[in-house]
Amino acid sequence: MKAISIVMFVLLALNCQSQLNYTDEIQKKRDSINKVFSDPQTSILKEEDLKHFEELDFYPPKEKYRIEAVFKKIRNGKEFEMKTTTSRLALYDPYGKLVFKLHGKKYKLTLFKNVNAKPEYADYLFCPFTDLSNNDVTYGGGRYLDMMISELDEPIIDFNLCYNPYCAYNDNYSCPIPPKENFLNVRIEAGVKRFKEH
């Protein structure tokens, strides 16, 4: 009985350590993002917002929003013009779908590849999405996720890393609008929240 108790204690300790390491990892990334936003040389914020900026508002990291998914390649996908917040049309190729479960229900998201991407972004996939938290706690225009083609053998969707488009902070930017197929009928209470302008 004592041996079992020791094993359970060790497992709980390891689980707590894992959670701590994951939380620390997410926080380091967020600190890096805040540093970019607060630096006048790299910030996309308007001058007035930059004056008052301290940090972005995030949901606390939750491992339940780091989800294993199944990737399904889209065969013979047709290039299309994704609408943006301006008159610009961005050319994307539907690359594949990620199928996953959240709160016991199945969902899917389409990954897109930028047709005109620079060579250094050849491995990069784009996943714009909307959910039920938009216009409430999160930005009304939806949020973005990044994925690499090299990660698709064992894909992980980490909503703790989802971020706002640039136009959520500055309307001088042109941002892709998430297609209707990437609407998730659930609240994604993870990642960055809506930006409060001054």
Beta strands, then each sheet from edge to edge (+ up, - down):
strand 1: 66-68
strand 2: 70-73
strand 3: 80-83
strand 4: 89-102
strand 5: 105-114
strand 6: 124-131
strand 7: 143-148
strand 8: 156-158
strand 9: 183-184
sheet 1: 1+ 8-
sheet 2: 2+ 4- 3+
sheet 3: 2+ 4- 5+
sheet 4: 7+ 6- 9-
end
